[in-house]
Amino acid sequence: MKENADGDANMAEAEDPVPVLTRKHFEEALSHARKSVTAYDLSKFEEFRKKYDPAYAARVAGAAAVKINWPEDNSS
């Protein structure tokens, strides 16, 4: 390692194996994910939230599933 005038050590330049996270990375990670709560617990939470959060109840009434709007432009 080299040291500059301030005495700070410069790190060796190493190539980043994943320079940019893409949709592919998230899809791969989520394909291996497992649920951590039971269907019973989820239904209890849903009922509780519908009862005490009217804004949520209104949104859920017409929604079938969560959809992630991924940007198609990967120029960033």
mmJSON file of the N, C-alpha and C atoms, coordinates in Angstrom:
{"data_MODEL":{"atom_site":{
"group_PDB":["ATOM","ATOM","ATOM","ATOM","ATOM","ATOM","ATOM","ATOM","ATOM","ATOM","ATOM","ATOM","ATOM","ATOM","ATOM","ATOM","ATOM","ATOM","ATOM","ATOM","ATOM","ATOM","ATOM","ATOM","ATOM","ATOM","ATOM","ATOM","ATOM","ATOM","ATOM","ATOM","ATOM","ATOM","ATOM","ATOM","ATOM","ATOM","ATOM","ATOM","ATOM","ATOM","ATOM","ATOM","ATOM","ATOM","ATOM","ATOM","ATOM","ATOM","ATOM","ATOM","ATOM","ATOM","ATOM","ATOM","ATOM","ATOM","ATOM","ATOM","ATOM","ATOM","ATOM","ATOM","ATOM","ATOM","ATOM","ATOM","ATOM","ATOM","ATOM","ATOM","ATOM","ATOM","ATOM","ATOM","ATOM","ATOM","ATOM","ATOM","ATOM","ATOM","ATOM","ATOM","ATOM","ATOM","ATOM","ATOM","ATOM","ATOM","ATOM","ATOM","ATOM","ATOM","ATOM","ATOM","ATOM","ATOM","ATOM","ATOM","ATOM","ATOM","ATOM","ATOM","ATOM","ATOM","ATOM","ATOM","ATOM","ATOM","ATOM","ATOM","ATOM","ATOM","ATOM","ATOM","ATOM","ATOM","ATOM","ATOM","ATOM","ATOM","ATOM","ATOM","ATOM","ATOM","ATOM","ATOM","ATOM","ATOM","ATOM","ATOM","ATOM","ATOM","ATOM","ATOM","ATOM","ATOM","ATOM","ATOM","ATOM","ATOM","ATOM","ATOM","ATOM","ATOM","ATOM","ATOM","ATOM","ATOM","ATOM","ATOM","ATOM","ATOM","ATOM","ATOM","ATOM","ATOM","ATOM","ATOM","ATOM","ATOM","ATOM","ATOM","ATOM","ATOM","ATOM","ATOM","ATOM","ATOM","ATOM","ATOM","ATOM","ATOM","ATOM","ATOM","ATOM","ATOM","ATOM","ATOM","ATOM","ATOM","ATOM","ATOM","ATOM","ATOM","ATOM","ATOM","ATOM","ATOM","ATOM","ATOM","ATOM","ATOM","ATOM","ATOM","ATOM","ATOM","ATOM","ATOM","ATOM","ATOM","ATOM","ATOM","ATOM","ATOM","ATOM","ATOM","ATOM","ATOM","ATOM","ATOM","ATOM","ATOM","ATOM","ATOM","ATOM","ATOM","ATOM","ATOM","ATOM","ATOM","ATOM","ATOM","ATOM","ATOM","ATOM","ATOM"],
"id":[1,2,3,4,5,6,7,8,9,10,11,12,13,14,15,16,17,18,19,20,21,22,23,24,25,26,27,28,29,30,31,32,33,34,35,36,37,38,39,40,41,42,43,44,45,46,47,48,49,50,51,52,53,54,55,56,57,58,59,60,61,62,63,64,65,66,67,68,69,70,71,72,73,74,75,76,77,78,79,80,81,82,83,84,85,86,87,88,89,90,91,92,93,94,95,96,97,98,99,100,101,102,103,104,105,106,107,108,109,110,111,112,113,114,115,116,117,118,119,120,121,122,123,124,125,126,127,128,129,130,131,132,133,134,135,136,137,138,139,140,141,142,143,144,145,146,147,148,149,150,151,152,153,154,155,156,157,158,159,160,161,162,163,164,165,166,167,168,169,170,171,172,173,174,175,176,177,178,179,180,181,182,183,184,185,186,187,188,189,190,191,192,193,194,195,196,197,198,199,200,201,202,203,204,205,206,207,208,209,210,211,212,213,214,215,216,217,218,219,220,221,222,223,224,225,226,227,228],
"type_symbol":["N","C","C","N","C","C","N","C","C","N","C","C","N","C","C","N","C","C","N","C","C","N","C","C","N","C","C","N","C","C","N","C","C","N","C","C","N","C","C","N","C","C","N","C","C","N","C","C","N","C","C","N","C","C","N","C","C","N","C","C","N","C","C","N","C","C","N","C","C","N","C","C","N","C","C","N","C","C","N","C","C","N","C","C","N","C","C","N","C","C","N","C","C","N","C","C","N","C","C","N","C","C","N","C","C","N","C","C","N","C","C","N","C","C","N","C","C","N","C","C","N","C","C","N","C","C","N","C","C","N","C","C","N","C","C","N","C","C","N","C","C","N","C","C","N","C","C","N","C","C","N","C","C","N","C","C","N","C","C","N","C","C","N","C","C","N","C","C","N","C","C","N","C","C","N","C","C","N","C","C","N","C","C","N","C","C","N","C","C","N","C","C","N","C","C","N","C","C","N","C","C","N","C","C","N","C","C","N","C","C","N","C","C","N","C","C","N","C","C","N","C","C","N","C","C","N","C","C"],
"label_atom_id":["N","CA","C","N","CA","C","N","CA","C","N","CA","C","N","CA","C","N","CA","C","N","CA","C","N","CA","C","N","CA","C","N","CA","C","N","CA","C","N","CA","C","N","CA","C","N","CA","C","N","CA","C","N","CA","C","N","CA","C","N","CA","C","N","CA","C","N","CA","C","N","CA","C","N","CA","C","N","CA","C","N","CA","C","N","CA","C","N","CA","C","N","CA","C","N","CA","C","N","CA","C","N","CA","C","N","CA","C","N","CA","C","N","CA","C","N","CA","C","N","CA","C","N","CA","C","N","CA","C","N","CA","C","N","CA","C","N","CA","C","N","CA","C","N","CA","C","N","CA","C","N","CA","C","N","CA","C","N","CA","C","N","CA","C","N","CA","C","N","CA","C","N","CA","C","N","CA","C","N","CA","C","N","CA","C","N","CA","C","N","CA","C","N","CA","C","N","CA","C","N","CA","C","N","CA","C","N","CA","C","N","CA","C","N","CA","C","N","CA","C","N","CA","C","N","CA","C","N","CA","C","N","CA","C","N","CA","C","N","CA","C","N","CA","C","N","CA","C","N","CA","C","N","CA","C","N","CA","C","N","CA","C","N","CA","C"],
"label_alt_id":[null,null,null,null,null,null,null,null,null,null,null,null,null,null,null,null,null,null,null,null,null,null,null,null,null,null,null,null,null,null,null,null,null,null,null,null,null,null,null,null,null,null,null,null,null,null,null,null,null,null,null,null,null,null,null,null,null,null,null,null,null,null,null,null,null,null,null,null,null,null,null,null,null,null,null,null,null,null,null,null,null,null,null,null,null,null,null,null,null,null,null,null,null,null,null,null,null,null,null,null,null,null,null,null,null,null,null,null,null,null,null,null,null,null,null,null,null,null,null,null,null,null,null,null,null,null,null,null,null,null,null,null,null,null,null,null,null,null,null,null,null,null,null,null,null,null,null,null,null,null,null,null,null,null,null,null,null,null,null,null,null,null,null,null,null,null,null,null,null,null,null,null,null,null,null,null,null,null,null,null,null,null,null,null,null,null,null,null,null,null,null,null,null,null,null,null,null,null,null,null,null,null,null,null,null,null,null,null,null,null,null,null,null,null,null,null,null,null,null,null,null,null,null,null,null,null,null,null],
"label_comp_id":["MET","MET","MET","LYS","LYS","LYS","GLU","GLU","GLU","ASN","ASN","ASN","ALA","ALA","ALA","ASP","ASP","ASP","GLY","GLY","GLY","ASP","ASP","ASP","ALA","ALA","ALA","ASN","ASN","ASN","MET","MET","MET","ALA","ALA","ALA","GLU","GLU","GLU","ALA","ALA","ALA","GLU","GLU","GLU","ASP","ASP","ASP","PRO","PRO","PRO","VAL","VAL","VAL","PRO","PRO","PRO","VAL","VAL","VAL","LEU","LEU","LEU","THR","THR","THR","ARG","ARG","ARG","LYS","LYS","LYS","HIS","HIS","HIS","PHE","PHE","PHE","GLU","GLU","GLU","GLU","GLU","GLU","ALA","ALA","ALA","LEU","LEU","LEU","SER","SER","SER","HIS","HIS","HIS","ALA","ALA","ALA","ARG","ARG","ARG","LYS","LYS","LYS","SER","SER","SER","VAL","VAL","VAL","THR","THR","THR","ALA","ALA","ALA","TYR","TYR","TYR","ASP","ASP","ASP","LEU","LEU","LEU","SER","SER","SER","LYS","LYS","LYS","PHE","PHE","PHE","GLU","GLU","GLU","GLU","GLU","GLU","PHE","PHE","PHE","ARG","ARG","ARG","LYS","LYS","LYS","LYS","LYS","LYS","TYR","TYR","TYR","ASP","ASP","ASP","PRO","PRO","PRO","ALA","ALA","ALA","TYR","TYR","TYR","ALA","ALA","ALA","ALA","ALA","ALA","ARG","ARG","ARG","VAL","VAL","VAL","ALA","ALA","ALA","GLY","GLY","GLY","ALA","ALA","ALA","ALA","ALA","ALA","ALA","ALA","ALA","VAL","VAL","VAL","LYS","LYS","LYS","ILE","ILE","ILE","ASN","ASN","ASN","TRP","TRP","TRP","PRO","PRO","PRO","GLU","GLU","GLU","ASP","ASP","ASP","ASN","ASN","ASN","SER","SER","SER","SER","SER","SER"],
"label_asym_id":["A","A","A","A","A","A","A","A","A","A","A","A","A","A","A","A","A","A","A","A","A","A","A","A","A","A","A","A","A","A","A","A","A","A","A","A","A","A","A","A","A","A","A","A","A","A","A","A","A","A","A","A","A","A","A","A","A","A","A","A","A","A","A","A","A","A","A","A","A","A","A","A","A","A","A","A","A","A","A","A","A","A","A","A","A","A","A","A","A","A","A","A","A","A","A","A","A","A","A","A","A","A","A","A","A","A","A","A","A","A","A","A","A","A","A","A","A","A","A","A","A","A","A","A","A","A","A","A","A","A","A","A","A","A","A","A","A","A","A","A","A","A","A","A","A","A","A","A","A","A","A","A","A","A","A","A","A","A","A","A","A","A","A","A","A","A","A","A","A","A","A","A","A","A","A","A","A","A","A","A","A","A","A","A","A","A","A","A","A","A","A","A","A","A","A","A","A","A","A","A","A","A","A","A","A","A","A","A","A","A","A","A","A","A","A","A","A","A","A","A","A","A","A","A","A","A","A","A"],
"label_entity_id":["1","1","1","1","1","1","1","1","1","1","1","1","1","1","1","1","1","1","1","1","1","1","1","1","1","1","1","1","1","1","1","1","1","1","1","1","1","1","1","1","1","1","1","1","1","1","1","1","1","1","1","1","1","1","1","1","1","1","1","1","1","1","1","1","1","1","1","1","1","1","1","1","1","1","1","1","1","1","1","1","1","1","1","1","1","1","1","1","1","1","1","1","1","1","1","1","1","1","1","1","1","1","1","1","1","1","1","1","1","1","1","1","1","1","1","1","1","1","1","1","1","1","1","1","1","1","1","1","1","1","1","1","1","1","1","1","1","1","1","1","1","1","1","1","1","1","1","1","1","1","1","1","1","1","1","1","1","1","1","1","1","1","1","1","1","1","1","1","1","1","1","1","1","1","1","1","1","1","1","1","1","1","1","1","1","1","1","1","1","1","1","1","1","1","1","1","1","1","1","1","1","1","1","1","1","1","1","1","1","1","1","1","1","1","1","1","1","1","1","1","1","1","1","1","1","1","1","1"],
"label_seq_id":[1,1,1,2,2,2,3,3,3,4,4,4,5,5,5,6,6,6,7,7,7,8,8,8,9,9,9,10,10,10,11,11,11,12,12,12,13,13,13,14,14,14,15,15,15,16,16,16,17,17,17,18,18,18,19,19,19,20,20,20,21,21,21,22,22,22,23,23,23,24,24,24,25,25,25,26,26,26,27,27,27,28,28,28,29,29,29,30,30,30,31,31,31,32,32,32,33,33,33,34,34,34,35,35,35,36,36,36,37,37,37,38,38,38,39,39,39,40,40,40,41,41,41,42,42,42,43,43,43,44,44,44,45,45,45,46,46,46,47,47,47,48,48,48,49,49,49,50,50,50,51,51,51,52,52,52,53,53,53,54,54,54,55,55,55,56,56,56,57,57,57,58,58,58,59,59,59,60,60,60,61,61,61,62,62,62,63,63,63,64,64,64,65,65,65,66,66,66,67,67,67,68,68,68,69,69,69,70,70,70,71,71,71,72,72,72,73,73,73,74,74,74,75,75,75,76,76,76],
"pdbx_PDB_ins_code":[null,null,null,null,null,null,null,null,null,null,null,null,null,null,null,null,null,null,null,null,null,null,null,null,null,null,null,null,null,null,null,null,null,null,null,null,null,null,null,null,null,null,null,null,null,null,null,null,null,null,null,null,null,null,null,null,null,null,null,null,null,null,null,null,null,null,null,null,null,null,null,null,null,null,null,null,null,null,null,null,null,null,null,null,null,null,null,null,null,null,null,null,null,null,null,null,null,null,null,null,null,null,null,null,null,null,null,null,null,null,null,null,null,null,null,null,null,null,null,null,null,null,null,null,null,null,null,null,null,null,null,null,null,null,null,null,null,null,null,null,null,null,null,null,null,null,null,null,null,null,null,null,null,null,null,null,null,null,null,null,null,null,null,null,null,null,null,null,null,null,null,null,null,null,null,null,null,null,null,null,null,null,null,null,null,null,null,null,null,null,null,null,null,null,null,null,null,null,null,null,null,null,null,null,null,null,null,null,null,null,null,null,null,null,null,null,null,null,null,null,null,null,null,null,null,null,null,null],
"Cartn_x":[0.832,0.0,0.872,0.406,1.103,0.409,1.164,0.571,0.751,-0.295,-0.193,0.399,0.494,1.111,0.424,-0.868,-1.594,-1.414,-0.79,-0.588,-1.718,-2.743,-3.848,-3.397,-3.799,-3.442,-4.421,-3.917,-4.773,-5.081,-6.342,-6.741,-6.401,-6.032,-5.732,-7.0,-6.839,-7.988,-8.43,-9.63,-10.181,-11.442,-11.633,-12.826,-14.031,-15.089,-16.328,-17.057,-17.336,-18.003,-19.456,-20.075,-21.45,-21.494,-21.089,-21.018,-22.391,-23.425,-24.768,-25.772,-26.693,-27.764,-28.867,-29.31,-30.346,-31.557,-32.573,-33.79,-33.467,-32.548,-32.15,-31.651,-30.883,-30.371,-31.511,-32.495,-33.629,-34.474,-34.705,-35.499,-34.812,-33.499,-32.765,-32.849,-32.66,-32.727,-34.118,-35.155,-36.518,-36.938,-36.313,-36.67,-36.272,-35.327,-34.871,-35.479,-36.283,-36.861,-38.001,-38.2,-39.311,-40.14,-41.385,-42.263,-41.833,-41.926,-41.518,-42.704,-43.911,-45.113,-46.129,-47.05,-48.053,-49.189,-49.942,-51.104,-52.125,-52.248,-53.164,-52.771,-51.481,-51.002,-51.223,-50.978,-51.206,-52.67,-53.569,-54.995,-55.441,-54.899,-55.218,-54.753,-53.561,-53.033,-53.867,-54.229,-55.055,-56.374,-57.038,-58.316,-58.148,-57.099,-56.817,-56.587,-55.773,-55.458,-56.677,-57.484,-58.706,-59.649,-59.705,-60.609,-60.14,-58.837,-58.325,-57.633,-57.505,-56.886,-57.801,-58.744,-59.712,-59.068,-57.966,-57.291,-56.753,-56.209,-55.7,-56.859,-57.942,-59.106,-59.63,-59.627,-60.1,-59.166,-57.864,-56.891,-56.964,-57.112,-57.091,-58.359,-59.438,-60.711,-60.606,-59.834,-59.722,-58.408,-57.449,-56.118,-56.02,-55.449,-55.287,-53.905,-52.853,-51.502,-50.599,-49.495,-48.51,-47.742,-47.547,-46.793,-45.687,-44.468,-43.334,-43.155,-43.141,-42.931,-41.436,-40.786,-39.362,-39.114,-38.13,-37.798,-37.146,-37.524,-36.963,-35.629,-35.353,-34.129,-33.048,-31.988,-30.911,-29.71,-29.939,-28.84,-28.253,-28.911,-28.396,-27.224],
"Cartn_y":[-1.18,0.0,1.238,2.24,3.518,4.456,5.388,6.403,7.753,8.589,9.925,10.875,12.167,13.16,13.245,12.948,13.016,11.762,10.753,9.535,8.527,8.847,7.913,6.828,5.606,4.491,4.436,4.335,4.176,2.705,2.412,1.022,0.609,-0.636,-1.148,-1.11,-0.748,-0.707,-2.138,-2.478,-3.8,-3.638,-4.519,-4.457,-4.913,-4.102,-4.402,-5.519,-6.673,-7.777,-7.451,-6.503,-6.102,-4.571,-3.925,-2.469,-1.792,-2.446,-1.874,-2.973,-2.676,-3.621,-3.447,-4.538,-4.493,-5.323,-5.266,-6.032,-7.523,-7.985,-9.398,-9.813,-8.945,-9.252,-9.409,-8.502,-8.587,-9.834,-10.128,-11.311,-12.581,-12.647,-13.83,-13.962,-12.861,-12.896,-13.301,-12.742,-13.044,-14.461,-15.05,-16.416,-17.42,-17.041,-17.926,-17.558,-16.51,-16.059,-16.992,-17.081,-17.887,-17.029,-17.402,-16.679,-16.94,-15.904,-16.065,-16.045,-15.87,-15.899,-16.843,-17.306,-18.243,-17.505,-18.222,-17.649,-17.159,-17.863,-17.46,-16.089,-15.907,-14.628,-13.5,-13.776,-12.764,-12.356,-13.324,-13.004,-12.196,-12.53,-11.754,-10.307,-10.115,-8.769,-8.009,-8.677,-8.037,-7.547,-8.378,-7.999,-6.829,-6.868,-5.779,-4.476,-4.542,-3.332,-2.791,-3.662,-3.217,-2.514,-3.032,-2.478,-1.106,-0.944,0.267,1.249,0.9,1.807,1.927,2.887,3.012,3.286,4.038,4.315,3.015,2.159,0.865,-0.01,-0.021,-0.83,-0.402,0.895,1.392,0.968,0.996,0.598,-0.895,-1.69,-3.151,-3.671,-2.955,-3.421,-3.744,-2.977,-3.221,-3.807,-3.924,-4.401,-5.917,-6.553,-8.001,-8.39,-7.69,-8.038,-6.82,-6.887,-5.807,-5.914,-4.783,-4.757,-3.73,-4.137,-3.232,-2.653,-1.345,-0.678,-0.442,-1.402,-1.299,-0.369,0.499,1.335,0.46,0.682,-0.115,0.445,1.709,2.364,2.095,1.39,1.058,1.986,3.206,4.113,4.752,4.631,5.309,4.627],
"Cartn_z":[0.0,0.0,0.0,-0.663,-0.667,0.297,0.837,1.696,1.04,1.111,0.547,1.58,1.243,2.114,3.469,3.535,4.796,5.646,5.109,5.858,5.697,4.899,4.667,3.706,3.991,3.113,1.951,0.734,-0.447,-0.622,-0.822,-1.028,-2.45,-2.622,-3.947,-4.787,-6.053,-6.951,-7.245,-6.815,-7.057,-7.892,-8.847,-9.689,-8.892,-8.939,-8.225,-8.977,-8.334,-9.04,-9.388,-8.671,-8.962,-8.939,-10.027,-10.027,-9.981,-10.48,-10.496,-10.163,-9.234,-8.937,-9.965,-10.53,-11.561,-11.128,-11.936,-11.681,-11.565,-12.392,-12.382,-10.994,-10.329,-8.996,-7.99,-8.039,-7.123,-7.391,-8.673,-9.008,-8.539,-8.692,-8.244,-6.721,-6.012,-4.547,-4.073,-4.677,-4.259,-4.632,-5.633,-6.018,-4.935,-4.073,-2.998,-1.646,-1.613,-0.347,0.064,1.36,1.852,2.796,2.954,3.856,5.285,6.108,7.495,8.455,7.942,8.778,8.144,8.952,8.451,7.749,6.955,6.278,7.299,8.411,9.474,10.04,10.331,10.852,9.845,8.58,7.542,7.478,7.558,7.481,8.705,9.896,11.094,10.931,10.419,10.218,9.183,8.086,7.049,7.627,8.396,8.997,9.962,10.76,11.695,10.934,9.877,9.122,8.384,7.82,7.146,8.125,9.351,10.349,10.85,11.066,11.694,10.745,9.476,8.502,7.289,7.305,6.22,4.863,4.835,3.565,2.96,3.8,3.335,2.832,3.573,3.189,1.827,1.56,0.264,-0.865,-0.602,-1.638,-1.916,-0.871,-1.007,-1.682,-1.568,-2.119,-3.613,-4.365,-5.8,-6.243,-5.353,-5.728,-5.589,-6.603,-6.557,-6.025,-6.481,-6.059,-6.16,-5.457,-5.512,-6.821,-7.483,-8.728,-8.594,-8.865,-8.822,-10.209,-10.318,-11.606,-11.799,-12.451,-12.693,-13.869,-13.771,-14.936,-16.004,-17.216,-18.318,-18.801,-18.452,-18.873,-17.833,-18.225,-17.302,-17.487,-17.946,-18.235,-16.997,-15.831,-14.633,-14.087],
"occupancy":[1.0,1.0,1.0,1.0,1.0,1.0,1.0,1.0,1.0,1.0,1.0,1.0,1.0,1.0,1.0,1.0,1.0,1.0,1.0,1.0,1.0,1.0,1.0,1.0,1.0,1.0,1.0,1.0,1.0,1.0,1.0,1.0,1.0,1.0,1.0,1.0,1.0,1.0,1.0,1.0,1.0,1.0,1.0,1.0,1.0,1.0,1.0,1.0,1.0,1.0,1.0,1.0,1.0,1.0,1.0,1.0,1.0,1.0,1.0,1.0,1.0,1.0,1.0,1.0,1.0,1.0,1.0,1.0,1.0,1.0,1.0,1.0,1.0,1.0,1.0,1.0,1.0,1.0,1.0,1.0,1.0,1.0,1.0,1.0,1.0,1.0,1.0,1.0,1.0,1.0,1.0,1.0,1.0,1.0,1.0,1.0,1.0,1.0,1.0,1.0,1.0,1.0,1.0,1.0,1.0,1.0,1.0,1.0,1.0,1.0,1.0,1.0,1.0,1.0,1.0,1.0,1.0,1.0,1.0,1.0,1.0,1.0,1.0,1.0,1.0,1.0,1.0,1.0,1.0,1.0,1.0,1.0,1.0,1.0,1.0,1.0,1.0,1.0,1.0,1.0,1.0,1.0,1.0,1.0,1.0,1.0,1.0,1.0,1.0,1.0,1.0,1.0,1.0,1.0,1.0,1.0,1.0,1.0,1.0,1.0,1.0,1.0,1.0,1.0,1.0,1.0,1.0,1.0,1.0,1.0,1.0,1.0,1.0,1.0,1.0,1.0,1.0,1.0,1.0,1.0,1.0,1.0,1.0,1.0,1.0,1.0,1.0,1.0,1.0,1.0,1.0,1.0,1.0,1.0,1.0,1.0,1.0,1.0,1.0,1.0,1.0,1.0,1.0,1.0,1.0,1.0,1.0,1.0,1.0,1.0,1.0,1.0,1.0,1.0,1.0,1.0,1.0,1.0,1.0,1.0,1.0,1.0,1.0,1.0,1.0,1.0,1.0,1.0],
"B_iso_or_equiv":[0.0,0.0,0.0,0.0,0.0,0.0,0.0,0.0,0.0,0.0,0.0,0.0,0.0,0.0,0.0,0.0,0.0,0.0,0.0,0.0,0.0,0.0,0.0,0.0,0.0,0.0,0.0,0.0,0.0,0.0,0.0,0.0,0.0,0.0,0.0,0.0,0.0,0.0,0.0,0.0,0.0,0.0,0.0,0.0,0.0,0.0,0.0,0.0,0.0,0.0,0.0,0.0,0.0,0.0,0.0,0.0,0.0,0.0,0.0,0.0,0.0,0.0,0.0,0.0,0.0,0.0,0.0,0.0,0.0,0.0,0.0,0.0,0.0,0.0,0.0,0.0,0.0,0.0,0.0,0.0,0.0,0.0,0.0,0.0,0.0,0.0,0.0,0.0,0.0,0.0,0.0,0.0,0.0,0.0,0.0,0.0,0.0,0.0,0.0,0.0,0.0,0.0,0.0,0.0,0.0,0.0,0.0,0.0,0.0,0.0,0.0,0.0,0.0,0.0,0.0,0.0,0.0,0.0,0.0,0.0,0.0,0.0,0.0,0.0,0.0,0.0,0.0,0.0,0.0,0.0,0.0,0.0,0.0,0.0,0.0,0.0,0.0,0.0,0.0,0.0,0.0,0.0,0.0,0.0,0.0,0.0,0.0,0.0,0.0,0.0,0.0,0.0,0.0,0.0,0.0,0.0,0.0,0.0,0.0,0.0,0.0,0.0,0.0,0.0,0.0,0.0,0.0,0.0,0.0,0.0,0.0,0.0,0.0,0.0,0.0,0.0,0.0,0.0,0.0,0.0,0.0,0.0,0.0,0.0,0.0,0.0,0.0,0.0,0.0,0.0,0.0,0.0,0.0,0.0,0.0,0.0,0.0,0.0,0.0,0.0,0.0,0.0,0.0,0.0,0.0,0.0,0.0,0.0,0.0,0.0,0.0,0.0,0.0,0.0,0.0,0.0,0.0,0.0,0.0,0.0,0.0,0.0,0.0,0.0,0.0,0.0,0.0,0.0],
"pdbx_formal_charge":[null,null,null,null,null,null,null,null,null,null,null,null,null,null,null,null,null,null,null,null,null,null,null,null,null,null,null,null,null,null,null,null,null,null,null,null,null,null,null,null,null,null,null,null,null,null,null,null,null,null,null,null,null,null,null,null,null,null,null,null,null,null,null,null,null,null,null,null,null,null,null,null,null,null,null,null,null,null,null,null,null,null,null,null,null,null,null,null,null,null,null,null,null,null,null,null,null,null,null,null,null,null,null,null,null,null,null,null,null,null,null,null,null,null,null,null,null,null,null,null,null,null,null,null,null,null,null,null,null,null,null,null,null,null,null,null,null,null,null,null,null,null,null,null,null,null,null,null,null,null,null,null,null,null,null,null,null,null,null,null,null,null,null,null,null,null,null,null,null,null,null,null,null,null,null,null,null,null,null,null,null,null,null,null,null,null,null,null,null,null,null,null,null,null,null,null,null,null,null,null,null,null,null,null,null,null,null,null,null,null,null,null,null,null,null,null,null,null,null,null,null,null,null,null,null,null,null,null],
"auth_seq_id":[1,1,1,2,2,2,3,3,3,4,4,4,5,5,5,6,6,6,7,7,7,8,8,8,9,9,9,10,10,10,11,11,11,12,12,12,13,13,13,14,14,14,15,15,15,16,16,16,17,17,17,18,18,18,19,19,19,20,20,20,21,21,21,22,22,22,23,23,23,24,24,24,25,25,25,26,26,26,27,27,27,28,28,28,29,29,29,30,30,30,31,31,31,32,32,32,33,33,33,34,34,34,35,35,35,36,36,36,37,37,37,38,38,38,39,39,39,40,40,40,41,41,41,42,42,42,43,43,43,44,44,44,45,45,45,46,46,46,47,47,47,48,48,48,49,49,49,50,50,50,51,51,51,52,52,52,53,53,53,54,54,54,55,55,55,56,56,56,57,57,57,58,58,58,59,59,59,60,60,60,61,61,61,62,62,62,63,63,63,64,64,64,65,65,65,66,66,66,67,67,67,68,68,68,69,69,69,70,70,70,71,71,71,72,72,72,73,73,73,74,74,74,75,75,75,76,76,76],
"auth_comp_id":["MET","MET","MET","LYS","LYS","LYS","GLU","GLU","GLU","ASN","ASN","ASN","ALA","ALA","ALA","ASP","ASP","ASP","GLY","GLY","GLY","ASP","ASP","ASP","ALA","ALA","ALA","ASN","ASN","ASN","MET","MET","MET","ALA","ALA","ALA","GLU","GLU","GLU","ALA","ALA","ALA","GLU","GLU","GLU","ASP","ASP","ASP","PRO","PRO","PRO","VAL","VAL","VAL","PRO","PRO","PRO","VAL","VAL","VAL","LEU","LEU","LEU","THR","THR","THR","ARG","ARG","ARG","LYS","LYS","LYS","HIS","HIS","HIS","PHE","PHE","PHE","GLU","GLU","GLU","GLU","GLU","GLU","ALA","ALA","ALA","LEU","LEU","LEU","SER","SER","SER","HIS","HIS","HIS","ALA","ALA","ALA","ARG","ARG","ARG","LYS","LYS","LYS","SER","SER","SER","VAL","VAL","VAL","THR","THR","THR","ALA","ALA","ALA","TYR","TYR","TYR","ASP","ASP","ASP","LEU","LEU","LEU","SER","SER","SER","LYS","LYS","LYS","PHE","PHE","PHE","GLU","GLU","GLU","GLU","GLU","GLU","PHE","PHE","PHE","ARG","ARG","ARG","LYS","LYS","LYS","LYS","LYS","LYS","TYR","TYR","TYR","ASP","ASP","ASP","PRO","PRO","PRO","ALA","ALA","ALA","TYR","TYR","TYR","ALA","ALA","ALA","ALA","ALA","ALA","ARG","ARG","ARG","VAL","VAL","VAL","ALA","ALA","ALA","GLY","GLY","GLY","ALA","ALA","ALA","ALA","ALA","ALA","ALA","ALA","ALA","VAL","VAL","VAL","LYS","LYS","LYS","ILE","ILE","ILE","ASN","ASN","ASN","TRP","TRP","TRP","PRO","PRO","PRO","GLU","GLU","GLU","ASP","ASP","ASP","ASN","ASN","ASN","SER","SER","SER","SER","SER","SER"],
"auth_asym_id":["A","A","A","A","A","A","A","A","A","A","A","A","A","A","A","A","A","A","A","A","A","A","A","A","A","A","A","A","A","A","A","A","A","A","A","A","A","A","A","A","A","A","A","A","A","A","A","A","A","A","A","A","A","A","A","A","A","A","A","A","A","A","A","A","A","A","A","A","A","A","A","A","A","A","A","A","A","A","A","A","A","A","A","A","A","A","A","A","A","A","A","A","A","A","A","A","A","A","A","A","A","A","A","A","A","A","A","A","A","A","A","A","A","A","A","A","A","A","A","A","A","A","A","A","A","A","A","A","A","A","A","A","A","A","A","A","A","A","A","A","A","A","A","A","A","A","A","A","A","A","A","A","A","A","A","A","A","A","A","A","A","A","A","A","A","A","A","A","A","A","A","A","A","A","A","A","A","A","A","A","A","A","A","A","A","A","A","A","A","A","A","A","A","A","A","A","A","A","A","A","A","A","A","A","A","A","A","A","A","A","A","A","A","A","A","A","A","A","A","A","A","A","A","A","A","A","A","A"],
"auth_atom_id":["N","CA","C","N","CA","C","N","CA","C","N","CA","C","N","CA","C","N","CA","C","N","CA","C","N","CA","C","N","CA","C","N","CA","C","N","CA","C","N","CA","C","N","CA","C","N","CA","C","N","CA","C","N","CA","C","N","CA","C","N","CA","C","N","CA","C","N","CA","C","N","CA","C","N","CA","C","N","CA","C","N","CA","C","N","CA","C","N","CA","C","N","CA","C","N","CA","C","N","CA","C","N","CA","C","N","CA","C","N","CA","C","N","CA","C","N","CA","C","N","CA","C","N","CA","C","N","CA","C","N","CA","C","N","CA","C","N","CA","C","N","CA","C","N","CA","C","N","CA","C","N","CA","C","N","CA","C","N","CA","C","N","CA","C","N","CA","C","N","CA","C","N","CA","C","N","CA","C","N","CA","C","N","CA","C","N","CA","C","N","CA","C","N","CA","C","N","CA","C","N","CA","C","N","CA","C","N","CA","C","N","CA","C","N","CA","C","N","CA","C","N","CA","C","N","CA","C","N","CA","C","N","CA","C","N","CA","C","N","CA","C","N","CA","C","N","CA","C","N","CA","C","N","CA","C","N","CA","C","N","CA","C","N","CA","C"],
"pdbx_PDB_model_num":[1,1,1,1,1,1,1,1,1,1,1,1,1,1,1,1,1,1,1,1,1,1,1,1,1,1,1,1,1,1,1,1,1,1,1,1,1,1,1,1,1,1,1,1,1,1,1,1,1,1,1,1,1,1,1,1,1,1,1,1,1,1,1,1,1,1,1,1,1,1,1,1,1,1,1,1,1,1,1,1,1,1,1,1,1,1,1,1,1,1,1,1,1,1,1,1,1,1,1,1,1,1,1,1,1,1,1,1,1,1,1,1,1,1,1,1,1,1,1,1,1,1,1,1,1,1,1,1,1,1,1,1,1,1,1,1,1,1,1,1,1,1,1,1,1,1,1,1,1,1,1,1,1,1,1,1,1,1,1,1,1,1,1,1,1,1,1,1,1,1,1,1,1,1,1,1,1,1,1,1,1,1,1,1,1,1,1,1,1,1,1,1,1,1,1,1,1,1,1,1,1,1,1,1,1,1,1,1,1,1,1,1,1,1,1,1,1,1,1,1,1,1,1,1,1,1,1,1]
}}}
